[in-house]
Amino acid sequence: MVENPQIDQMIEQALNRHGFKVGYAHQPYFVFVFPDYVLQSELPRGYKIPKFSKFTKKLRESTIEHATQYQIECGELAIDEFFKMKYFPSSLMKNAFTWFTTLPPNSIYT
């Protein structure tokens, strides 16, 4: 394989332009789909994050049922929109989580 620094630089610039923040040694790191103000929201002292039912995006699983179940499992957490957003990825796994990680950075606000 022939290395071409110009092509590498062009790819890095394109990734950075789309929010992927390619950095040292050309290793991209994960950029969250939520804005910083969502990620910086903190739970009250002593509050524990509930265990959430997992959604895998299998054929017979309903996204509506999962979202409803998530809302119920949030309990007191549901009073704050930012908390619901911040912890939603904890309810995803397999194909659903993979899909979530491919969303554009800072693309979810509500």
N, C-alpha and C positions, 0 to 999 in steps of 0.2 A: 504494500500500500504506500503510495506516494503522498507525503504531507505537503499541503499547500497553505502557508500561513495567511495568504490573502483570503482564501475561501473560509478558513477558520475564523478570521476577523469579521467577515461579512455575516457569517452565521451568528457569531456572538452578538454583533450589533443588532441583528434582527430579533434575537431572543430578548435582549435587553429592552428594545423598543416595545415589545409586547409584555413587559413586566416580569420576565423570568430571572432577571438579575444574575446572569452568568458571571462568575467571578474567577477567583484564583484557580489555575490549572484547568480552566474551561469546564468546571464542574457546576452545573446548575443546581440551585437549591430550591426547595419548595417555597413558593410564595402563596400565602393564604388567599382564599377567594373573598374574605371579609376585609373591610377597611380596618385600620389600626384601632380606631375608637371602639370597635366591637371586641377585638382581641384583648384590649386593655381593661375591659370591664371585669371587676373582681366580685366574687361572691362574698356575702357577709361572713364575718369570722365565725368559724365553727360549722358552717354549712357544708354538707357533703353532696357531691354530685351523685344523682341517682344512677342505678344500673338501668340501661336502656335496652329494650328489645332490639334485636339486630335485623336490618333489612339488607337482603343480598341481591335483589332485583331478579329473582327467579320468575319464571313465566306466570305462575299463579298467584304471586304476591301482589297485593294491592298497594299502590303508593298512597292512596287516600287513607286506607286503614292504617298504614304505618305512620303517616303524619298525625292522625288522630291519636293513635297509641302513644306516640312520642309526646304529644301535648299533655296527655293524661299522666304519663310517667314523669314529666317535668315537675309536677306538683307545684310547690311554691316558686320554683324557678320560672314558671310560665308567666309570672307577673312582669318580667323584664324581657323585652324583645331581644336585646343584645345577648342575654344569657341563653335564650332558646336558640339563637343563631350559632353562638360560639360552641355549644355542646352538641349540636345536631350531627356533626360528623362522627361522634361517638356511637351513633345508632346505625351506622352504615358499615358494611363489610363486603368483601369480594367485589363483584362487578359494580355494585353501587358505590363503594368507596373509590374504586378505580375511576369511575365516571366523575365523581366529585373532585378528585385530584387533577383532572384535566380541564376543569373550568378555568376561564381566564382570571388572572389575579384581580382582586378588588372588584369582582363582578356582582357580588351579592350585598345588597344594602338593607333589605327587609326580609 
